[in-house]
Every structure is written in C-alpha cells, then in structure tokens.
Amino acid sequence: MKESSNYLKEMVENLLLLTKADEEIKFEEVNLKEVIEKIIGIYKNENVKIKTDLKDVYINTNKDYLSILLKVIIENAIKYTELNNENEIFIKLSDRAIEIIDRGPGIAEEEIPKIFERFYKSDKSRSTKGFGLGLSIAKRISEKIKVKIEVISDIGKGSTFKIKFS
C-alpha cells in the first residue's frame, strides 16, 4: 500500500512539474563533474554499475533543473540496462556534452521522436514501472535551461543520450 501511495505521489509531482508555469530560472556557474558525482551517489547500491569518464567542466546553467534532467536519464539507463540483463552504464563528460550510455534493448529509430511525448512508453508489452513522463519532463527542462538532448540507439545494443550545451 505504501509503495502504491509513493508511486502515485511521484506521478502527481511529475505532472505538476511538467505543467508548471514558466518561472524565472536563475543560472549560475556550475561544475558538471560535481553535479554528476552527486547524482551517481544516489544509485551506488543499484545492481547496475556506473562507470564514468569525468573532468572538471564549468557551464552557466541551473543546477537544480540540470540535476532533475540527469536523474531522469540515468534512471532510465539503469532501468533499461537491467531489463536487457546487463549490469553497467557509462557516463562521459566532455567540454560541451554529457553522454549517458546504456546497454538496454535500444529504441527503434522511428520511436525516438515519440519518447519525449507525455505518457509515451516505447514498448507497451513490457511491464516496466513508470508513467511515461520522465523523458517529457527532461525535454521540458532542457528547453528551460537551453540544452539539447540527442538520442542515438541500436536495437539490442543500447542507447546514448547526449545532453549538449551551447
């Protein structure tokens, strides 16, 4: 019962975030390596290992929104990597992008534009938990903080979500 209540609470919070009116977003100089390391700490007890290639990279962004965006993509990477019976994801940081590489089942090319739509789940036959809201929230956040999300995927091999900074 408690798990169901938490599930519904999270869904409502995600819906509110997605529909929240635009507000003034405060930007500041942020070390991406520190943000990524903090988020990775949340998942240290998962069955999926997170390997990294990180360096200090500073950009002007909103740390809170960026953290939510990264959390959504990393959670998906973990979920779909586990679903494909694999056990590691990779996060790479360069001067202009963060790449999150999973070893999940991949996404068909024609499905990629749809994964950012509200309530969309690419494989309806799977019983994975989720609302189909995470990536639509990530997309909205990316627009607010002026970053671009690019997806490259190979069926059976996994997906790369690249968050590009201008």
C-alpha positions, 0 to 999 in steps of 0.5 A, a space after each residue: 500500500 505504501 509503495 502504491 501511495 509513493 508511486 502515485 505521489 511521484 506521478 502527481 509531482 511529475 505532472 505538476 512539474 511538467 505543467 508548471 508555469 514558466 518561472 524565472 530560472 536563475 543560472 549560475 556557474 556550475 561544475 558538471 563533474 560535481 553535479 554528476 558525482 552527486 547524482 551517481 551517489 544516489 544509485 551506488 547500491 543499484 545492481 547496475 554499475 556506473 562507470 564514468 569518464 569525468 573532468 572538471 567542466 564549468 557551464 552557466 546553467 541551473 543546477 537544480 533543473 540540470 540535476 532533475 534532467 540527469 536523474 531522469 536519464 540515468 534512471 532510465 539507463 539503469 532501468 533499461 540496462 537491467 531489463 536487457 540483463 546487463 549490469 553497467 552504464 557509462 557516463 562521459 563528460 566532455 567540454 560541451 556534452 554529457 553522454 549517458 550510455 546504456 546497454 538496454 534493448 535500444 529504441 527503434 529509430 522511428 520511436 525516438 521522436 515519440 519518447 519525449 511525448 507525455 505518457 509515451 512508453 516505447 514498448 507497451 508489452 513490457 511491464 516496466 514501472 513508470 508513467 511515461 513522463 520522465 523523458 517529457 519532463 527532461 525535454 521540458 527542462 532542457 528547453 528551460 535551461 537551453 540544452 539539447 538532448 540527442 538520442 542515438 540507439 541500436 536495437 539490442 545494443 543500447 542507447 546514448 543520450 547526449 545532453 549538449 550545451 551551447 
